[in-house]
């Protein structure tokens, strides 16, 4: 008896939810995830550029006085260049015309 009543209540609740929930499609969900991912990427990239800039100055100063190897400075500089071009590479690889604004790159005009 309890099992049959519980099943009936669950079916009524499911029907109520399906009838009252607004249209939500997977396309809307993935578009939202894509937009948020791009926003996070751009924000994190800006923070890394700021910290990396201070790192470049610090490593260059230390390398001038012989405390660190110049190779470390070049590694950081190349890494920041790769990060700057990462958005353009992603846009190129994913055909960004279909993604709206896309990631864009930091090397040219946005």
C-alpha angles and dihedrals in degrees: 000000000000092000093053092048092048091051091050092049091049092050092049090048091049092050091048092051093048092049097046102040114099121237110290119172132184088243092063092047094050092045089054092048090048093050093048091047091053092048092051092047092051094046094047090046091056092050091049091051091054094047091042091052091056088046091053091052092047095047093046091051092047092046092051090056092044098247096121136023119265086229090073091054091051092048091055092046093050091046091054090049090052090049090050091053096040094091093052091047091051091047091050094047095047100039094247094202087085093048100063113236093357125201095297120195134266096223097075140018117315 
